[in-house]
Amino acid sequence: MSERPDTASPPADPSDAPARTTDLLIGGMTCAACVNRVEKKLARVEGVSATVNLATGTARVSHPDTVTPDELIAAVVRAGYTAELPAPATETTDESDERDREDDGDLERLVFTALLAVPVIVLSMVPGWQFDRWQQVCFTLATPVAIWGAWPFHRRALRGLRHAAATMDTLVSLGVLASYAWSAYALFWGGAGLPGMRMPFSLLPSAGDGVPHIYLEAAVAVPLFVLTGRHLEARARHRSGSALRALAELGAKNVELREPGGNRRIPVAALTTGQEFMVRPGEKVATDGVVVEGGSALDLSLVTGESVPVEVTPGSAVVGGAVNAGGLLVVRATAVGADTQLARITRLVTEAQAGKAGMQRLADKVAGIFVPVIVAIAGTVLSFWLGAGASGEAAVTAAVAVLVVACPCALGLATPTAFLVASGRGAQLGVLVRGPEALERLRRVDTAVLDKTGTLTTGRMSLADVAVAEDGPEAKEVLRLAAAVEQGSEHPIGRAVVAAARRDVARDAGLPEVTEFRAHPGEGVSGHVEGHRVRVRRPRPSEPVPDALRRAHEAAERAAHTAVVVELDDRPVGLLAVGDTLRPTSREAVAAMRALGIEPVLVTGDGTAPARAMAERAGIATVHAGVTPEGKERIVTALRAEGRCVAVIGDGVNDAAALASADLGMAMGGGTDAAIGAADITLVREDMLAVVDAIRLTRRTLSTIRANLAWAFGYNVVTVPLAATGWLNPMVAAAAMSASSVLVVTNSLRLRTYAPGGRRTGTPPPAPLASDDSAAAEHGRTGRKNDVLSDLSDR
C-alpha cells in the first residue's frame, strides 16, 4: 500500500483528521477531460484533494485518516474509471509485461485500421479514381473500421454515458457513428448506391436531391488519426516510470553477510541495522554504513557527485550504491530500506513527478467543457433545422457536419507530430526530448543549474601534468616507472596514470613488469621495477621535497587536481597531477547560454576548490559547492521561489531529484539511467554544445506547436459555425478536417530541416587559471618536461 503520513503540521481544528497521502493507479483515462472528471469525483469526498497525472496514469490523493483507500477507489469507479493501489516492487515485471501486451494489441488495431482506411479516404476524395460500384467497396472496407477499429472509443463513450460524462471519446464515437450511419442510409435508401455514381465535390449541402453523398472517409479517418495519436501517447506513458525503476535497480540485490559461523549471501531486503557485510572490489555497497575493517577507494560519483574516489578506512561512513574500487571492506549497516540516502533520493523523484504544471491544469478544465459544448451544439443544430421546417436530411447533414468538423484530429496531431519530427531531428543532433511538456516549460527558462562531474567535465580521471625534480629522470621515464607499478592497482588514479603512459610513452614497447607489488590502503602502491624500488603515494604534509615538485604540487592544488609523488629508491623524483578535465566545449556552451538569456549556476557535490577552479575555467560566476542530493533539490526549489524558471543539467543519481523537481531537466546521455529517466531532455552526445542545441531546437519546436494549436483552434472557431448554419456538408467538413491535419503535419515537417546556428564561431578558448602561467614557467626551468606530455597541463 502506497500510504504515508504527511510531514506537515496538523490542522488547527482538532476535529480535522491528520492528512495522509495515497497513490492510486488509474485505468481508462484517455484525455484531459478524464483527468478533470477523476479529480472532481475525488474532491467530492470530504477532506480529499487529488492531483491526477495523465502521463503516468496515477493519482496522488491527500485525505484524512478517516477516509480509507477503498473509499478513494470507489470514488474513482463512480467516475467511470478503474483504480487500484500500486503493486509491490516484486510485481512490477508482471505489470510491465501486461502493458506491453496491451500496447501490442493497440498497435495491431492501428495497423488494421490504416490498411482499410487509406483506400476509402483516397477513393472518396479523388472523383477521378471512382470506378463502378466503388461506394460498395468503400462501405465494405469502412464497416470493420467504424465498428472494430473504433471500438475503444465506442466502449469508453458508453461507459461515460452511464456515468453522465462526456470526453473526447464521446465526440469521436458520435462522429464515427453518425458519419457511418448517414452513409449507410444514403447508400441503401438515398440513391448513393447506384452503379456509376460519382461523388462530386461541393461546398454546400445537397440533401434534397436523392442524397448523393456518402461520408465514409470521415468514418474511417477519425479513428485512424486518433488511434495514431493515442498510440504515440501510450508509448510515452509507458516510459514515464523509468527514473524510479533505475533508482530501484541501482542498489545491490544481494549482500554477503559476515557471521561467526561463516559468511552467507542474503537479499539486501533481509539486511538489518547493526549487521556486518562484506564489500569486495568491484561490488556496490549494499546500504549506508560504517567501515569496520579494511581500506579502499570508493567511487561515489553516482551518489554524491564526487569526481575523485574517496579513501575509506575503519570508522569511515559509506553510502549505499557506492562502488568499491579497491580492497576488501567489512561494513556495519547503519541504515536500511527507506532510511538510506538512495531511498531518500527515490522519494524526492517520486514527489517531484507527482506535480502538475498550471498550463496542464488549465487544459484539463478547458477539455472538460469543450466536448459537451460540441455535443450540445450538434443537438441544437439538429433541433433548429427541424424546427425551422427543413427536411430531415438537411438537419441531419448539418448536425453530422458539426460533429465531423469538430473531431479533434488537428488538435490531436498538433503536438505529437511536431514532437515526433523534432525528436527525430534532435536525435541527429544528439538531443532526446522526453515529451511535449518539456517544450512548454522551456519557454520560460532563465536559469540553468549545472552539475560539474560528468556534465561540465568529462567525469573521467586523466593525467593532467607531470613534473620532475631537477636531478631526477625525465618526465617520460617517471611516468613509465609509475605506470609500471600502478598496473597492479584498480584505483581510478592508477588507471589514469597507466592509460596516459600506454598512450604517450609505452605505445610500442609496453610497460615493464613489476615484482613484489604492494597496495597501501589510503596511501598508494609500491613495487620493484627493473631493479629499482618504485613507490607512488599521496604527498605528506610538510615533507621535504625538491622545489620543483613543491611548486608543481601547489599548482595542482590551485587547479583542483589530485597530486601523487613518485619515489625512486625512496627518493622523490616526480609528481603526477591527476584530475577530472573540462569538456572542450563547456566554456563555449556557457557563453551561448548567456547569449540566449539563461544564467548558468554551478551546483556540485565536490569541494570548494575544485568547484571554483572548474567554474572559472568554464566562465561561471555563481558556484554552490559541497552540496548533497537533497541540497541540490533545495537550491532548485529556492531559485524557483525567487520567481526563476530553472533548468537542471546533470548526469548522476545525485542529480535525479533536482532534475525531476526543476521546471526542465536535462541529463547527459553518458550519465546514469536514473538521471536520464528523471530528465525531460537527454543529451546523447557528450558535448556541452548539445545543451545549446537542445535549447534552440526545443524553442523552435515550441513555436511550431503554438502555430499548430493556433490553426487547430482557429479552424474550429471558423468551421463549426459554418457547419451549424448549413454552409458545410459532411463531405466538405471531412475535407476541411483532413486539410487542417495536413497543414499541421506539413508545418511540423519543417522541423526536419532545422539546423542550430552560431555554433563554434567567435567563442574564445577556455581561459587558464591565473596560476597556470607561473607553474608552466617553473616547469620550463627544469628542462625536464617531455615534448609528448607538454600539452597535458592545458587539459
Salt bridges, closest charged atoms under 4 A:
GLU3 OE1 - ARG20 NE 3.62
ASP23 OD2 - ARG4 NH1 3.92
ASP23 OD1 - ARG60 NE 2.96
GLU39 OE2 - LYS356 NZ 2.69
ASP65 OD1 - ARG20 NE 3.30
ASP100 OD1 - HIS238 NE2 3.28
ASP132 OD1 - ARG198 NH2 3.92
ASP169 OD2 - ARG156 NE 3.06
ASP169 OD1 - ARG230 NH1 2.92
GLU233 OE2 - ARG237 NH2 2.67
GLU256 OE1 - ARG265 NH1 3.80
GLU256 OE2 - ARG280 NH2 3.07
GLU259 OE1 - ARG264 NE 2.86
GLU276 OE1 - ARG258 NH2 2.68
GLU293 OE2 - ARG258 NH1 3.15
GLU311 OE2 - HIS491 NE2 2.88
GLU311 OE2 - ARG538 NH2 3.85
ASP364 OD2 - LYS356 NZ 3.23
ASP451 OD1 - LYS632 NZ 3.04
ASP465 OD2 - HIS779 ND1 3.54
ASP465 OD1 - LYS785 NZ 2.90
ASP471 OD1 - ARG571 NH1 3.78
GLU477 OE2 - ARG480 NH2 2.95
GLU490 OE1 - ARG495 NH1 3.92
ASP504 OD2 - ARG503 NH2 3.16
GLU516 OE1 - HIS528 ND1 3.44
GLU523 OE2 - ARG540 NH2 3.69
GLU530 OE1 - ARG480 NH2 2.97
GLU543 OE1 - ARG537 NH2 2.81
GLU543 OE1 - ARG540 NH1 3.96
ASP547 OD1 - ARG550 NH2 3.77
GLU554 OE2 - ARG550 NH1 3.38
GLU557 OE2 - HIS553 NE2 3.48
GLU567 OE2 - ARG537 NE 2.65
ASP569 OD2 - HIS532 ND1 2.91
ASP570 OD1 - ARG533 NE 3.37
GLU599 OE1 - ARG644 NH1 3.33
ASP606 OD2 - LYS452 NZ 2.64
GLU630 OE2 - ARG344 NE 2.89
GLU642 OE1 - ARG644 NE 3.45
ASP655 OD1 - LYS632 NZ 2.62
ASP663 OD1 - ARG640 NH2 3.17
ASP680 OD1 - ARG441 NH2 2.51
GLU686 OE1 - ARG460 NH1 3.45
GLU686 OE1 - ARG583 NH1 3.61
ASP687 OD2 - ARG685 NE 3.39
ASP687 OD2 - ARG760 NH2 2.76
ASP693 OD2 - ARG685 NH2 2.64
ASP693 OD2 - ARG759 NH1 3.20
ASP772 OD2 - ARG617 NH2 3.14
GLU778 OE1 - ARG551 NE 2.77
GLU778 OE2 - ARG781 NH2 2.20
